[in-house]
């Protein structure tokens, strides 16, 4: 599936939100707009090698955003039953009528699925798990030598 234009996606979200303005606003945004923003924060851009070096882009092989997922865990949100219920509720984004609002639905939904698993919620607390996820992202794009250098810098 090709990446979608972020501007078009956000314009569609804004238009749909305008149609439902009877809904209460939170900081000027509808609940749905905030939910789209939150689930997309679960995804991290991957570094891609180009002719000049490395640049931030996102591709469809991305896994979750390990730093943000770790942050959620260290703040004890992943132990909070109400937050876990919220993550479960957000699974509605896997339905086609909502998936269309996600820039990269595959990896975003995968991150949501991982957060449903108790073992993953425990594992993401570990700096080693975060480092392995970061390394896997780097390795997939840059090769093992750059990934090893990045991993070494994480541990120093």
N, C-alpha and C positions, 0 to 999 in steps of 0.2 A: 504494500500500500504506500503510495506517495505521501510525503509530508504535506500538510496543509498550510496554507498561508495564514500566519498568526493574525494578521489584520482582518482577514475575512472571517475567521472564527470568532474573534472578539466582537466584530460588527454584528454577526448573527446573534451572539449572546445578548448584546445590548438591545438589538431590535426585538428579540423575544421578551426581554425583560421589560421593555417599554410597553409592550402589549399587555403585560400583567402588572401595571403600576399600582393597581389596588392592593397589591402585596406590600407589607411593611418594608421599609428600607432600613438598612443597618449601615451607617456611615455613607449613605447615598447609594448603596448597592442592594440588590435583591438577595435573598438567601441563595437562590440558584447561582447567581454570579459569584458569590463568595465560595460556594461549594465547588464550582468549576476551578476557581483559582486555587483552592486548597488541594484538590486532587492532582492538579498539575504541578504543585510544589513537590510532590512525591517523586518526581522525575528529575534527573540531573543531566545537563548537557554533557556529551562525551567529547573528549579532545580528538580532533581529526588532524591527521598530518596533511599539510599542503606543501606547495613548493617553497614557501617561506619558513615554515616551521609548524607549530601546533596552533590550532584555533579552536574556539568553542563552537560546537555545532551540536545538534541533536540528531541521532539517527535511530532507526526503529529497533536496533539491537540493545538499546540502553536498558539497564536494570533500574532499580530504584535509586533515589538520591541517598547514598549511605550516610552522609553527614546529617541530613534532615531526619532520616529515620532514627538515627542514633540520638539526635536531640529529643525527639518525641519520647524515646525510651528513657533517657536520663532524666527527663522532667516528670517521669512516672505516669505520663499520659497513657502509655500502653498497658498499665496496670489498672487503670480506671474503668470500671464497667460501663459507665456512661459514654466514655470516649470510644470504647470498643463497640458499643451499640451504634454509635455514630459512624464508625468505619464500616460496620455491617450495612447500615442504611445507605451509605454511599455506593454500595454495589449496584445501585440502580443505573449507574453510568455504564454498566455492561450491556444495557438494553440499547438496541440500534437508535432509537429516537433520542438518546442522550449521548451515546458514543460519538455522534457527529460533532459534538461541541469540544471534544478533546483533540489537541494538536497531534499527539502521539498516543492513540488509545491503547495499543498493545502493551507497551512498557508501563504506562500509567496504571492500567487495570491489573497488570502483574504485581506491581507494588502494593496495590490495595489487597490483592489476594494473599500476598506474603504476610501482610499485617494481620490477616485472619488466623494465622498459624501461631500458636503459643510458643513453639520452639523457636521460630524466627524472631518473635518479639523478645525472647530471652537472649538469643544469639546476637542481636543487633546492638546490645549493650556493650559488647566486647569490642575494644579498639582493633583487635586482630580481625574480627569479622568485617568491620568497616574497611580496614586496610586491604583485605582480600577482595572485597567488592570493588574498591577503587582500582586495585591492581588488575582485576579481571577486565574492567572497562579499558584501562590503558593498554593492556596486553592485546586485546582484540583489535586495537587500531594501530598501535605504534610498534609492536614487537616486544619481545621479552626484555631486551636490554634497557629500553627507556622505562618500561614498567618496573624493572628491578631498581633503577636509579630513583624513580619516584617513591617506591616503597622504602628505600633506604632513607630518603629525606623525611618521610613521615615519622620514622622511628628515631630521628635525631632531634 
